[in-house]
Amino acid sequence: MFSKQCKAHLDEVGETGLQHAKGAIKAAIKLQGLVPILLIHAIAPRLFINTATNTMRDILKDRNHGE
């Protein structure tokens, strides 16, 4: 079902295909939620000063939790 490269990547991150898909979809939803926040921040920099940065750090922390 998965190519050798896909299997190697899943082995590298220590996840099944379903676990990896769940994590990727969760990250994608969080990142999409940042789009309006970043647009507002672009117009009014005093708003949402650290929101995007903090959210992206949280995503990376969650993804690297197993390391």
N, C-alpha and C positions, 0 to 999 in steps of 0.2 A: 504494500500500500504506500509506504513512504520510500523515497529514494534513499540511497546510501548517505547522501549529504544531510537529509532531514533526520535520519536515524542518528547520525553522528552528533548533530546539533542537540537533539533531545537527550542523548546520553551525556553530552557535555554539561547541559543545564540540569540534569537529573530529574527530568519530568517525562510524563507520558504525553502523547499527542493531545489528549483531552485537557490535561492540566496546563499544557503550554498554551493551547487555544483559549482556555478560560482566562489565564493571566494576560494574554495579549488583548483580548476583547475588553477586559476590565481596564487596562491601561488606555486603550483607544477611547473608551467612553469618557474616562477622566480627562484625557487630552482634548477631546471635542468640547467638553464642558468649559475648558479654558478659553476657547475662541472668543466668546462674547466678552469675557473678562479682559482679555488682551486688547480687544478693540476699544473698550471703554478706557483702559489704561493708556492707550495710544493717544486718545483725545484729552484725557484728564489724568496726567501722570501721578497726581496726588492720591488717586484711588487705586486700590488693589496693588499696592506697592510690591509686596512680596508673595502674592497669592500664587502666581504661575511658578515661580522658583520653588516655593515650598511644596507645591503639588508635584512637580517633577522630581524633586528630591524624594518625596514619599513613594512615588512610583518605583524609582530606582532602588530604594531601601527595601520595599516589598519584594521586588524581583530578585534582589541579591541576598535575601534573608537566609537562604540555605548555605551561603558561603561562609 
